[in-house]
Amino acid sequence: MNAPISAKRKLKSKKFCVRLGFMKIVVEASDPGHAVQQARRQLALELPRHWDMIYSAQPGRFQVEPLEG
């Protein structure tokens, strides 16, 4: 029986600490690129006045560190 794609991604997800300037957030993602996408979404929800800066930032501006655990 095949699991849905979202379930497969959940099985392979890890925690990452993602930093953009002074903002920092912990997300679950399958890889660093996906962690940046997740961080953009969460930061934009938490800081709606900064959504334009969050989505216009180049991927290289995000510092992504895997967390142990």
Residue pairs with C-beta under 8 A, 6 or more apart in sequence:
3 11
9 30
10 28
12 30
13 28
13 29
13 30
14 28
14 29
14 30
14 66
14 67
15 26
15 27
15 28
15 66
15 67
15 69
16 26
16 27
16 28
16 29
16 32
16 35
16 39
16 64
16 65
16 66
16 67
17 24
17 25
17 26
17 64
17 65
17 67
18 24
18 25
18 26
18 27
18 35
18 36
18 38
18 39
18 62
18 63
18 64
18 65
19 25
19 62
19 63
19 64
19 65
20 39
20 43
20 54
20 57
20 61
20 62
20 63
21 61
23 43
23 47
23 50
25 39
25 42
25 43
25 46
26 67
27 35
27 38
27 39
27 42
28 38
29 35
29 37
29 38
32 64
32 66
33 59
35 64
36 59
36 62
36 64
39 62
40 54
40 55
43 50
43 54
44 50
44 51
44 54
44 55
47 54
